[in-house]
Amino acid sequence: EVQLVESGGGLVQPGGSLRLSCAASGFTFSSYWMHWVRQAPGKGLVWVSRIHSDGSSTTYADSVKGRFTISRDNAKNTLYLQMNSLRAEDTAVYYCTRENWGSGSSFDYWGQGTLVTVSA
Amino acid sequence: DIQMTQSPSSLSASVGDRVTITCRASQSISSYLNWYQQKPGKAPKLLIYAASRLQSGVPSGFSGSGSGTDFILTISSLHPEDFATYYCQQSYSAPRTFGQGTKVEIK
């Protein structure tokens, strides 16, 4: 069974840092592009970042470019999101998700999400 | 970036109603269009990929159509468990943009 389990969320002050993790199981993690998607309270889904299956390529939304870093450890089946210089507008539930090229590059599995709150 | 626009933003319907939600892309995305369902406090769930292909395990009452810039999600007969928010998303290029969502509420 495919599982994605996020952790690392919490309350952080503006300007602070946080590292999110996403532990993957039930599939060959190293074969899939992975993404982070976030959702501010009461708002819609916003794509944040993606990483190639081997970690060789990354892409970011303009709103987080230069502040967030996506990475992965295929030996540990874990995806990461390092978030620096956090702002109030980064407050959201962060989901990790798997891109399935065989299904039109859709996001076929999602984690349960981890809440990041940026507040003084 | 490709902009995705859904309509309506919300709708009220009754159990048994047929519901259609539209999604328009700001440029052609071929059939790289996906639909997700999200219930309060839960992660999104993939319903339809590649515009019209039903994800495994999704009831056949859901269907998708369209190509290019205009797409439709149809729920043939609303069940109580279908009341949720629905999002379209393009997987044609990065950034992988979502529509703003359509909330389907009980009339």
Interface residues (C-beta under 8 A of the other chain):
Chain A: H35 V37 G44 L45 V46 W47 R50 T59 A61 Y95 E99 N100 S103 G104 S105 S106 F107 D108 W110 G111 Q112 G113
Chain B: S31 Y32 L33 N34 Y36 Q38 A43 P44 K45 L46 Y49 A50 A51 R53 Q55 Y87 Q89 S91 A94 P95 R96 T97 F98 G99 Q100 G101
